[in-house]
Amino acid sequence: MKVICFVVLLGIFAGASASGSAYVRAVVESCSGCSLKRLPDVKQFIFEDLPLYDRTEFKHIQGAVPELVLYDNNNEEVERLQLSRLTREECNDLLQAKGFPRNKRSKDEI
């Protein structure tokens, strides 16, 4: 009985750890000007806040609406979320909720 419980718990733990922090890196894809002119909060998030997070990057794609793309440890896309309806604060909250703590020092602190 103990062996069966251990195997079941081991399976649950392995599944939880595999999906618990499934996001290894995050990429914000967007055009760098066009649609961002109408989205000042998202533009500020991308160019001022995003660089303060580890394992994140900005990818310029001409004409693309701003999206947060999350990747797993196999470098496979796991989730894609539109940012255009979010405020700057909501964009930061979303990134942190997905497991990306804000930990890089700002240019002023260097």
C-alpha positions as CSV (number, residue, x, y, z in Angstrom):
1,M,0.0,0.0,0.0
2,K,2.8,2.4,0.9
3,V,4.5,1.8,-2.4
4,I,1.4,2.5,-4.4
5,C,0.8,5.8,-2.5
6,F,4.4,6.8,-3.1
7,V,4.2,6.1,-6.8
8,V,0.9,8.1,-7.0
9,L,2.4,11.0,-5.1
10,L,5.6,10.9,-7.2
11,G,3.5,11.1,-10.3
12,I,1.4,14.0,-9.0
13,F,4.5,15.9,-7.9
14,A,6.3,15.3,-11.3
15,G,3.2,16.6,-13.1
16,A,2.9,19.6,-10.9
17,S,6.5,20.6,-11.2
18,A,6.4,20.2,-14.9
19,S,3.4,22.5,-15.2
20,G,4.1,24.7,-12.2
21,S,6.7,26.8,-13.8
22,A,6.1,26.0,-17.4
23,Y,7.4,29.3,-18.6
24,V,11.1,29.6,-19.1
25,R,11.1,32.7,-21.2
26,A,8.8,35.4,-22.4
27,V,8.8,37.4,-25.7
28,V,6.7,40.4,-26.4
29,E,6.0,40.6,-30.1
30,S,4.8,43.9,-31.6
31,C,5.5,46.5,-34.2
32,S,7.7,49.2,-32.6
33,G,5.6,52.1,-33.5
34,C,2.4,51.7,-35.6
35,S,-0.2,50.3,-33.2
36,L,1.8,51.3,-30.1
37,K,1.2,55.0,-30.9
38,R,-2.4,54.3,-29.8
39,L,-1.4,52.3,-26.8
40,P,0.9,54.5,-24.6
41,D,0.7,52.2,-21.6
42,V,1.7,49.1,-23.5
43,K,4.5,51.1,-25.3
44,Q,5.9,52.2,-21.9
45,F,5.7,48.6,-20.6
46,I,7.6,47.3,-23.6
47,F,10.3,49.9,-23.7
48,E,10.7,50.9,-20.0
49,D,9.5,47.9,-17.9
50,L,10.2,44.8,-20.0
51,P,14.0,45.2,-19.9
52,L,13.8,45.0,-16.0
53,Y,12.8,41.4,-16.2
54,D,15.1,38.4,-16.6
55,R,14.3,35.9,-19.4
56,T,12.3,38.4,-21.4
57,E,12.8,40.1,-24.7
58,F,11.1,42.3,-27.2
59,K,10.8,41.1,-30.8
60,H,9.9,43.6,-33.5
61,I,7.4,42.3,-36.0
62,Q,6.2,44.8,-38.6
63,G,2.4,45.5,-38.2
64,A,1.9,43.0,-35.3
65,V,-0.4,43.8,-32.4
66,P,1.4,43.5,-29.0
67,E,1.3,40.0,-27.6
68,L,3.1,38.2,-24.8
69,V,4.4,34.8,-26.0
70,L,5.4,32.3,-23.3
71,Y,7.8,29.4,-24.0
72,D,8.6,26.2,-22.1
73,N,12.0,24.6,-21.5
74,N,11.7,22.9,-24.9
75,N,11.5,26.3,-26.5
76,E,8.0,25.6,-27.6
77,E,5.3,28.2,-27.4
78,V,2.9,27.5,-24.5
79,E,0.7,30.5,-24.4
80,R,0.0,33.7,-26.3
81,L,-1.7,36.7,-24.7
82,Q,-2.8,40.0,-26.3
83,L,-1.6,43.1,-24.4
84,S,-3.5,45.8,-26.3
85,R,-6.3,46.0,-23.8
86,L,-4.1,46.1,-20.7
87,T,-2.7,49.1,-18.8
88,R,1.0,49.3,-18.0
89,E,0.3,48.1,-14.5
90,E,-1.7,45.1,-15.7
91,C,1.0,44.2,-18.2
92,N,3.5,44.1,-15.3
93,D,1.1,42.2,-13.1
94,L,0.6,39.6,-15.9
95,L,4.3,39.1,-16.4
96,Q,4.8,38.6,-12.7
97,A,1.9,36.3,-12.4
98,K,3.4,34.1,-15.1
99,G,6.5,33.7,-13.0
100,F,8.8,36.5,-14.2
101,P,9.8,38.5,-11.2
102,R,11.0,42.1,-11.8
103,N,14.6,41.9,-10.7
104,K,16.9,43.8,-13.0
105,R,18.1,47.1,-11.8
106,S,17.0,50.2,-13.6
107,K,19.5,52.4,-15.5
108,D,19.2,54.9,-12.7
109,E,20.4,52.4,-10.1
110,I,23.5,51.4,-12.1
